[in-house]
């Protein structure tokens, strides 16, 4: 039986200035690493929906004796069907990220779930706007309008800011970027219905709309008969035009394959979890193109994250449900998953290993750092040197 779960730990970060790596990649190590991660994501997206999932995990342990061992970065793959297990195993064992990165097979990480009381999710930016024209002045109007925008990926993301922030922590933290192939046919249909409804709101007439009142205005015989039909009120809502333009632009990208994802930080406090999530979001995405969703211990969503089965699947945050608080709009039920769905191009800047720079990372080694030696092998110079007195 093929192993369904693979845990691969990153031994060290790549140094873009390493001569051997520069020679192997034509001079641009960062671009080559980015292409390898994007290749991995596109291959994952080609698997049957829900058959596999993969995650990059950052586990920070402040009590590690060596400061550069405090951060563990792992690539974890799960096959949810026997048929997919063979392909996923080969992909992780001989796939594109193995070209330059040194990955070691390890057991499941001992994540201290009992230490975490808060989480923060990064989802695609979405908003809900109250209507400027109420339904009594426009029968087709909605109480509120929903907009969603794509991520704007930051192609030079190296996650080094995350390394610096983590180095100051004195408590454990955990971050995960998880993806799995998804079927978005339901979301495409729901979004088409939403577009159709938006187009009707400011339309001045509809062929299929019956008159509300007959031609005699309901006054009976002997009264003046109108030559015009009575139509319902259609006061224009200028907000709808802008929402419709955004919805059309967003709908165009639904034609490409999508991945379900969650990008989530765990920490002891809500403030710290949000800080770590914002650092990841700013590292991976430009122009503030993200939305942060907080959850804490005691809330249903957070408690569900601690359940074993959910740790191997993508669990999208119910961000739209929170935004729609106070509005019960059935039309949006089919759109709730869109904030946790994205094409490969948008996720490639987040689903990647960190990249080193000129200086050494604070919480993890890079491949050009000097080898670690035991204290017995060191000859120490300076204030810590010990001298033996002559007999």
N, C-alpha and C positions, 0 to 999 in steps of 0.2 A: 504494500500500500504506500502510495506517495505521501510524503509529509505535507500536511495542509497548511502549516504555519512555518514561516521562516523568519528568524530574527537575525539581522545582519548589523553588526556594530561598526561604525566608522572608526578606523584606527587613528586617523589624523587628518587634519584639513590639508587641502592642496595649497601650495604656495605658488602664486602666479609667476613669481620670479625664478622658480626652479629651472635651471638650464635644461634638464632632461625632459621636463614637462613641456617647456616651450618648443623644444625640438620636435617632440611627438605631436604637438597640436598646431604646428605652423606659426607659432609665436603668440597666439592668443589663448591662454589657458582658460580664462573665465568664459569666453564665448563657446569653447569646446565643451566645457562642463555644462553650460546652460543647454546646449544642443542635446547632450546626452540625457539630461533630465526630461527635456521636452519629448525626446524619442520614447523614453520610458512611459510617459503619460499617454502619448498617442497609442502606444501598444496596449496599455491598460484599457483605454477607451474602446478598443476594438473587441474586447471580450464581451460575452453575452451579459446583458444587464443584471447586476446583482450577483454575478458569479464569483467575483474576486474583489478584494480591497487591498490597498497598500497605504502605508503611512510613514511619514518621517517624524520621529519622536525625539524631543529634547528633554532629557531628565537631568535636573540640576540637584546635586547632593553636596551641601556645603561642608559636610564632615569628612570629606575625602582627605587623606594625609597630604597628597600632592595637589597643589592648587590647580595644575593643568589636567587633573583627572576629575574635577568637579562636574564637568558637563559631559554627558554621554549622548551621542547622536546615533540613532539606529534607523535602519530601513526595515520595516516589518510588512510582510505580505501574508494575507489569509486567502485561502481558496475555500469558497463556500459550497462547492460541488466537487465530486470526485473527478469529473471530466475536466474541470478547469485546473485541477491541482498540478497535473503534469506540465501544462504550458506555463503556469506561474512559476513553478520551481525552476524550469529552464531559463525563464526570463530573468529571475533574480540571481541565478548562479552564473549565467554567461551573458547577461544583457548589457545594455550600453553603459550603465553607471559603473560597471566593473572595469571599464577600459582604463580609467585613471585612478579611481578611488580604491583604497585597500579596505575591504570589508571582511569581518570575521564572524563566523557563525557562533552565536551565543544563545543561551536560554532566554526565556521570557524575563524581562526586566522586573525587578522588585519595586513597583511603584507604590509609594506610601499613600494610598487613597485615604486613609484615616486622618492624614495631616491636612487635607484640602477641604475647605469649607466654602469655596467660591470658584466660579468658572466664568470665563468671558469668551464669547464666540465672535468671530469676524465673518460677516456675511456681505453679500453685494448691497450697495447703497440703495435704499428704498425709502419712500415717503408716502404719507397719506395726507391729502389736503381737503379741508372742508369745502363744500360747494359754495359758490358765491350767489347762485340762484336756487331757491328752494323748490321742491317738487310742485307746489301749488302754482308756480309761475312757469313751470316746464314739466310736463307730465313724464318726460323721458329722463329727467335729471336724477342723479344719484346723490345720496347724502354726503359722500366723500369720494375722492378720486385717488387711485393708486398709481405710483410711478416707480420704476426700478431702472437702474443704470448698470452698465457693465463695470467690472474692475478695470482700472488702468494699470497694467503691470509695470513694475520698475525693473527694467532689464539688467541693471547693474547691482541687484541685491546680493549682498555678501553675508548678511546676518551678523556682522561684527558689532553693531550697536547692541544687539541682544546679548552677546558675550560680555560686553562691558557692564550692562545693567545687571546681569546675573552675578557678576563677580562681587557685587556689593551686598548681595543677599546673605542672610544668616539663617535662612529656612529653605526647605526644599520647594521646588517648583517643577511643573511638568507642562509641556506644550506639545501639541500634536497637529499635524496637517495630514488628513486622511481623505482618500478619494476612492471611488468605485464607479464602474460604468453604469450608466443610467438610461432608462427609456423615458423620453420626455414627450411622447405622443399625447398624453393626457394634458400636459401643460400647454402644448401647442394649440390644441383644440380649445382649451379654456381661454387662452389669450386671443384667439380669433373671435370668440364670442364677446370678449371685452372690447376689442377693436370695433366690432359691429355696433355694440351699444354706445360707445363713445361717438361714433359717426352719426347716430340717430339724434343725439341730444340737441345739436345746433342746426339740424336740418329743418328747413322751413315747411316741408311737406313730406308725406309718405303715401305712396300709391296704395298700400294695403291698409290704410287707416280709415275706418268708418267714421261718418259724421257723428258727432255727439248728439245733435238735435236735427230733426227733419227740416225740410225746406219751409214749412209753415211756422217754424219757430215754436211749435207746440201751442199755438193760440186758438186753434180750431177754425171752423168756417166763418166767413164774413170778415176776417181780419186780413191785413196786408200780408201778402206772401213774398218772402224774400227770394231773390234770384241767386243768392249765394249760400253755400253751406257754412255751418258753424264749425270751426276747427278749434282744437284745444290750444291753450296758451303755449307759445314756444319762445319765451324770453331767452335770448342768447346768453350763455355763460362763457365769458372770455377765457376763463381758466381751462375749459375743456379743449380749446384749440391747441394750447401748449402741451397738455397732457397727451393729446392724440398724436402730435408730432413726435414726442418722446417714445410713445408706445410703438409707432411705426418703425422708428430706428431700432428699437430693441427687438422687435419681432423679426427683423432681417437676420439676426445672428442665431435664431432658433433653428435654422436649417442645418447647422453643423453639429457633429456629435458632441454630447455633453457628458460631464462627469458630475456625479453627486459628491459633495465634499463637506467636511467641517474643518475649521481652523480654530483651535480652542486652547486656552491657557487655563491651568489650575493653580491655585495658590491658597494660602491660609486665609487671606482676607479679600474682600471684594475689590478694594482699592488696588491691591497688588496684582490681582488677576487682570484687572482692566489695564494697568500700566503695561504688563507684559504683552497683552493682546495688542495694545496700541503701538508698541515697539515693533512687533511682528508686522502689523498692518502697514506702518509707515515704511518699514524696510522693503516690503513686497509690492506696495501699490502707491501710485502717484496721485496727486491732486485730491487727497482725502476721499478717494473713491471706495469707501467701505462704510459699514455700519457695525457698531459694537452692541452686543446683546449680553447683559449680565444675568447670572443666576447664582443662587446661594443655597446652602444646605437647608432642607426643610421644604423647598419648592419642588413640585412634582417633576419638572424637567431635570433639575440637578440630580435628584434622587435616582432617576432612571439612568443617568450616565454612570452611576456607580454599580449597576447591575452587570454581571459578567458577560452575558451575550451581547450587550450593547457595545462593549469595548472592542469588538472585532468588526463592527459595522459603522457606516456613516450615520450619524444622528444629527440631522439638521435642526437648528434652533427655531422655535416657533416665533420668529421675529414679527411676521405680519400680524399674527394674532394679537400681539401686544400693541402694535401700532393702530389696530382697528378697535381698540377697547372703546366700548360705547356705541359702536356701529355694528349692526348685524346685517351684512351684505353677502348674500349667498353667492353672488356673481364672483366673489374673490376666493371662494373655497378652493377652486382648482389652481389658483396662482400661488398658494402658500409655500410651495416647495421651490419656487424660482430663485429665492434668495440664497439657496444652498445648492444651486446647479450652475455650472459654468463650463464653457469650452476650454480646451487645452491651452489656447493662447493666453487666457486670463489667469490660469492657475500655475503656469510654468515658473513664474517668479516667486511663488510661495512654496511650491513643492520642489525643494532643492536643498542640497547640503550647503552649509556655510563655506565661505571661501576665505582663506587667510590673506594677510596683507604684509606690508614691510615689517611691522612688529609682530611679535608672537601673540596669539590669542591668550587671554587671561585664564580661561577655564578649560581649554583643550589644546592639545599640541598641533603643530603643523609639521609637514613632512621634512622641512629643512631645519627644524630645531635639533640641537645636539642630542645625542642619545642619553637616556637616563642611566645613571650609574649608582650602584650602592655606595653608601657612605664609606664602607671599608676600602673602596677602590679610589677614593678621592684624596688628593693631596691639597689641603686647604691652606691658602695664604691669607694673611691679614689678621684682624682682631680675633678671629675664632681659631687661629692656629695654636696648637699646643706644643710646647717645647719640653724636651726631656733634659733635665740637668745632667751635666757630666758627672760621672762617679768620682 
